[in-house]
């Protein structure tokens, strides 16, 4: 039987990369990674619950990964962040970005960038369990059914 391997360890082992200290990365680099990791979590959950066309899967995912949804998620769990996590979030939120929000307010876009920076930080720090805990708590507080036994992602 194949031994379970977390994604980051697998990437580092197979591609022989050096572990990076997430504290040394810019907030926008953390947000770049966090955006992808968060979307992978959401896509995984959607794919496990729905066997529909990729177009429909994409439309389902967008509801959860767009800036207003991420801003609402971080607002719902902000008080439960550790001081370290809060600092990472604030660094991401307060960083000037060269891109503009397309379908979100500037405030939501900045909060979403902070959320993504936190997701990237936790992922690169090897703290996947905490990252998933934050996603689960936030989606649960917002009434977004993502856990097994919920009504499923609509």
Secondary structure as GFF3:
##gff-version 3
##sequence-region A 1 154
A	DSSP	alpha_helix	7	14	.	.	.	ID=ss1
A	DSSP	three_ten_helix	22	24	.	.	.	ID=ss2
A	DSSP	alpha_helix	27	49	.	.	.	ID=ss3
A	DSSP	alpha_helix	54	65	.	.	.	ID=ss4
A	DSSP	alpha_helix	67	77	.	.	.	ID=ss5
A	DSSP	three_ten_helix	78	80	.	.	.	ID=ss6
A	DSSP	alpha_helix	83	94	.	.	.	ID=ss7
A	DSSP	alpha_helix	106	124	.	.	.	ID=ss8
A	DSSP	alpha_helix	128	141	.	.	.	ID=ss9
###
